[in-house]
């Protein structure tokens, strides 16, 4: 009885050790994919697409990522016991979806490219000695390179569509930068968060671009704590909702970004669940200053990654 149990236990292990997976290379002889730039997140995908027009750039705002899912499988019918003398094989079909997006701009917007690939799994005892050098059975990445090659023209078109959308965002930033009167600074990041280890203390991460044409030496922000992000009526600035001023001294040449972003302890009560910008004061290297009220500051917010300002 123990011998039978041991044999039954060894069958799947033996099958695993003596199996080699092959993905056939797609025919790309008729492809003529134009050059394009993107960040292929997975190595097999990057290596495959480099053969078909991709200029891989890890700094690119546009990313490509593949995911496969099995749709069909034909199982080997030869008993495992006979695989020592007779080879047998399985065929599997996968759907592979490549997601093209610009997550730093909008993680919800994406282009999808789907294709199918097939593999063959061969079970045969002698493969134990050569399998590790031939196998392509990675459960997550195996076959992605072949799928990327097969879908290369469609992936390039998806990247181009996403690039056109990114270029539209860049154009909008360029127009905003040209309107220095309304946008002396451009607040491209405004994130409210809880301080780690102190649940009642809140911080703000605020990044901005100096569009004034002058060097900034300090910024003072008046924060307005509030009980909710959706407060309809103005909250009286008293008690836990009293205004909080924070000043950061830093030299910010024109056309550059703030070197510091964090404004700590802008609300220390459990009643504070949101923070608004009430006013901003800028001090300049020439000794002058400028003050902007809540309405003006609100109009200076244009959330976007720094790369769009280049």
Order of alpha helices (4+ residues) and beta strands (2+ residues): alpha-beta-beta-alpha-beta-beta-beta-beta-alpha-alpha-alpha-beta-beta-beta-beta-beta-beta-beta-alpha
